[in-house]
């Protein structure tokens, strides 16, 4: 009678198992910061995309309807597109050959930015490079960008009678938003003339 022999397998020792687990733990610990960085940048990019989408809407409406549109970025994580309301013509308006007099703006649509984004400040940047900065309290600060019509039209502010949009002008200013995502600072620079945004890490 023939007896077949089966191959013998070497058992894994407890020490070998502990070494493997230790190596796996070290690799996992090294990978966690990378995943956290990716998550932070993803949420920051979501915020930037929300602002860029609202900018595109405001700019498109201004050019399509041949009238100024406002983009209002608030510290309560909302971006609103507003359209002008017009009053009756005044002697000053007629003398200045303006087409319409802007007496106010009404909200047209609102974009809600992702949760977890905390706005720390909004800086209004003038075309000459100067800025007026104030630390934002929740719900109290905002940056207003005006997108103008591409046609040769004048619009004036009823309170100051200063031009809202000059002839052929597409822009007047830009803004910078300082905010944090899960405690990490980001800066969002908005150029309304080009309709672009620049996202950077840091305040």
C-alpha positions as a printed NumPy array, in Angstrom:
array([[  0.   ,   0.   ,   0.   ],
       [  1.32 ,   3.4  ,  -1.044],
       [  1.04 ,   6.327,   1.323],
       [  1.085,   9.77 ,  -0.346],
       [  2.715,  12.604,   1.5  ],
       [  1.164,  16.053,   1.504],
       [  3.251,  19.242,   1.497],
       [  3.827,  20.726,   4.893],
       [  2.96 ,  24.402,   5.458],
       [  4.892,  26.565,   7.864],
       [  2.758,  28.266,  10.469],
       [  2.884,  32.074,  10.856],
       [  4.221,  33.134,  14.213],
       [  2.654,  35.801,  16.387],
       [  5.784,  37.918,  16.038],
       [  5.488,  37.947,  12.247],
       [  1.833,  38.976,  12.453],
       [  2.713,  41.849,  14.809],
       [  5.475,  43.044,  12.475],
       [  3.095,  43.089,   9.485],
       [  0.445,  44.966,  11.462],
       [  3.013,  47.496,  12.651],
       [  4.183,  48.176,   9.085],
       [  0.582,  48.54 ,   7.892],
       [ -0.144,  50.959,  10.733],
       [  2.871,  53.116,   9.856],
       [  1.848,  53.265,   6.186],
       [ -1.742,  54.188,   7.129],
       [ -0.497,  56.953,   9.452],
       [  1.621,  58.392,   6.647],
       [ -1.343,  58.354,   4.24 ],
       [ -3.84 ,  60.128,   6.545],
       [ -2.375,  63.677,   6.136],
       [ -2.468,  63.296,   2.352],
       [ -6.141,  62.325,   2.414],
       [ -6.907,  65.257,   4.732],
       [ -5.138,  67.683,   2.386],
       [ -7.075,  66.294,  -0.562],
       [-10.37 ,  66.676,   1.314],
       [ -9.574,  70.286,   2.286],
       [ -8.662,  71.295,  -1.251],
       [-11.738,  69.545,  -2.621],
       [-14.028,  71.529,  -0.313],
       [-12.161,  74.751,  -1.116],
       [-12.556,  74.055,  -4.837],
       [-16.279,  73.425,  -4.351],
       [-16.535,  76.88 ,  -2.779],
       [-14.61 ,  78.407,  -5.685],
       [-16.788,  76.657,  -8.257],
       [-19.933,  78.011,  -6.576],
       [-18.617,  81.572,  -6.812],
       [-17.472,  81.111, -10.414],
       [-20.878,  79.739, -11.413],
       [-22.627,  82.755,  -9.887],
       [-20.168,  85.079, -11.648],
       [-20.946,  83.463, -14.984],
       [-24.672,  83.889, -14.371],
       [-24.323,  87.574, -13.447],
       [-22.038,  88.369, -16.353],
       [-24.238,  86.509, -18.834],
       [-27.408,  88.247, -17.623],
       [-25.737,  91.675, -17.832],
       [-24.692,  91.165, -21.436],
       [-27.888,  89.422, -22.534],
       [-30.264,  91.956, -20.967],
       [-28.022,  94.997, -21.539],
       [-28.2  ,  96.191, -17.958],
       [-25.938,  95.964, -14.893],
       [-26.069,  92.948, -12.603],
       [-24.661,  92.672,  -9.1  ],
       [-22.901,  89.7  ,  -7.565],
       [-23.177,  89.851,  -3.766],
       [-20.877,  87.512,  -1.825],
       [-21.92 ,  87.282,   1.822],
       [-20.188,  85.884,   4.875],
       [-23.102,  83.526,   5.568],
       [-21.917,  81.231,   2.739],
       [-24.297,  82.532,   0.059],
       [-23.642,  84.204,  -3.284],
       [-26.535,  86.183,  -4.746],
       [-27.11 ,  87.528,  -8.245],
       [-29.161,  90.739,  -8.175],
       [-30.826,  92.706, -10.965],
       [-31.471,  96.48 , -10.897],
       [-34.76 ,  98.241, -10.238],
       [-35.338, 101.522, -12.027],
       [-37.111, 104.731, -11.113],
       [-38.517, 107.504, -13.258],
       [-36.283, 109.86 , -15.201],
       [-35.006, 112.932, -13.371],
       [-33.767, 116.277, -14.788],
       [-30.226, 115.257, -13.833],
       [-30.636, 111.991, -15.677],
       [-31.912, 113.692, -18.808],
       [-29.154, 116.325, -18.667],
       [-26.517, 113.578, -18.35 ],
       [-28.064, 111.636, -21.242],
       [-28.37 , 108.522, -19.126],
       [-30.706, 105.791, -20.244],
       [-32.05 , 104.62 , -16.881],
       [-31.715, 105.476, -13.219],
       [-30.861, 102.599, -10.871],
       [-32.735, 102.991,  -7.582],
       [-31.978,  99.577,  -6.108],
       [-31.374,  95.896,  -6.711],
       [-33.532,  92.846,  -6.122],
       [-32.273,  89.313,  -5.564],
       [-32.63 ,  87.12 ,  -8.626],
       [-30.973,  83.847,  -7.59 ],
       [-28.867,  82.553,  -4.703],
       [-26.063,  79.997,  -4.618],
       [-25.41 ,  78.285,  -1.278],
       [-21.768,  77.402,  -0.708],
       [-20.805,  74.071,   0.906],
       [-21.115,  73.619,   4.671],
       [-17.938,  73.841,   6.717],
       [-16.741,  77.007,   4.959],
       [-16.234,  79.928,   7.348],
       [-15.662,  83.385,   5.846],
       [-13.205,  85.43 ,   7.924],
       [-13.091,  88.571,   5.811],
       [-13.983,  90.083,   2.463],
       [-11.737,  92.694,   0.845],
       [-13.017,  95.05 ,  -1.832],
       [-10.219,  95.704,  -4.336],
       [-10.321,  98.838,  -6.446],
       [ -8.977,  99.001, -10.022],
       [ -5.989, 101.028,  -8.763],
       [ -4.947,  98.263,  -6.391],
       [ -6.18 ,  99.797,  -3.149],
       [ -8.373,  97.8  ,  -0.813],
       [-10.858,  98.371,   1.995],
       [-10.704,  95.424,   4.366],
       [-12.813,  94.519,   7.382],
       [-13.019,  91.348,   9.42 ],
       [-16.383,  89.792,   8.767],
       [-18.809,  88.766,  11.456],
       [-21.183,  85.936,  10.463],
       [-23.862,  87.286,   8.137],
       [-22.711,  90.904,   8.34 ],
       [-20.083,  91.4  ,   5.628],
       [-20.398,  91.255,   1.879],
       [-18.499,  92.032,  -1.31 ],
       [-20.466,  93.551,  -4.181],
       [-19.235,  93.17 ,  -7.744],
       [-21.043,  94.957, -10.586],
       [-21.132,  93.377, -14.037],
       [-21.987,  95.939, -16.67 ],
       [-23.725,  95.654, -20.   ],
       [-21.565,  95.536, -23.095],
       [-23.688,  98.077, -24.961],
       [-23.178, 101.823, -24.928],
       [-25.5  , 102.585, -22.041],
       [-25.29 , 104.682, -18.915],
       [-26.832, 103.771, -15.6  ],
       [-26.746, 106.049, -12.587],
       [-27.156, 105.459,  -8.887],
       [-30.139, 107.395,  -7.57 ],
       [-28.465, 108.243,  -4.252],
       [-25.247, 109.729,  -5.671],
       [-26.   , 110.233,  -9.387],
       [-22.614, 108.67 , -10.16 ],
       [-22.308, 106.225, -13.05 ],
       [-22.906, 102.573, -12.217],
       [-21.506, 101.492, -15.595],
       [-19.548, 103.614, -17.999],
       [-19.895, 103.356, -21.764],
       [-18.642,  99.993, -22.949],
       [-17.345,  99.073, -19.484],
       [-17.509,  95.466, -18.361],
       [-16.049,  95.865, -14.898],
       [-15.176,  98.217, -12.087],
       [-13.503,  96.134,  -9.402],
       [-12.636,  92.765,  -7.942],
       [-12.641,  91.183,  -4.508],
       [-10.728,  88.838,  -2.228],
       [-12.409,  86.443,   0.195],
       [-10.487,  85.112,   3.179],
       [-12.043,  81.954,   4.592],
       [-11.235,  78.683,   6.315],
       [-12.172,  75.108,   5.503],
       [-12.028,  72.877,   8.587],
       [ -9.647,  75.345,  10.188],
       [ -7.236,  75.736,   7.259],
       [ -7.041,  79.203,   5.642],
       [ -7.702,  79.804,   1.941],
       [ -7.859,  82.964,  -0.157],
       [-10.178,  83.342,  -3.123],
       [ -9.233,  86.224,  -5.442],
       [-11.978,  87.226,  -7.88 ],
       [-11.353,  89.175, -11.073],
       [-14.726,  90.208, -12.398],
       [-13.257,  91.784, -15.534],
       [-12.093,  88.377, -16.725],
       [-14.745,  86.378, -14.91 ],
       [-12.035,  84.269, -13.253],
       [-11.022,  83.215,  -9.757],
       [ -7.688,  82.378,  -8.18 ],
       [ -7.68 ,  79.925,  -5.25 ],
       [ -4.666,  79.936,  -2.949],
       [ -3.734,  78.321,   0.35 ],
       [ -3.173,  80.765,   3.217],
       [ -4.696,  84.038,   4.333]])
